[in-house]
Amino acid sequence: MLETDIAVEKLVADKQVDKKALIVINDDYNTFDHVIESLIKVVKHTPVQAEQCTWLVHYKGQCHVKSGSYSELEPMCTALLDRGITAEID
């Protein structure tokens, strides 16, 4: 294996390790419309994506709504929490 191949593989592996997930968790007090609107505004989902994620949250208890680095996801997580939506970065 060439040194460049090894270096590229290491860069790819490092980027994958840095990937985090923004997860929205089901609760008993937010409406579907509020969660959908929040995912559109905060996470920049399309209306269809936001609705699908909201149904997954409802039926499965949570949904991975966005991937990225911690620094990318942290402001989105905070904004969702500010809107009363239970969210975490994993």
Buried (B, 14 or more C-beta within 10 A) or exposed (E): EEEEEEEEEEEEEEEEEEEBBBBBEBEEEBEEEBBBBBBBEBBEBEEEBBBBBBBBBEEEEBBEBBEBEEEBBBEBBEBBEEBEBBBBBE
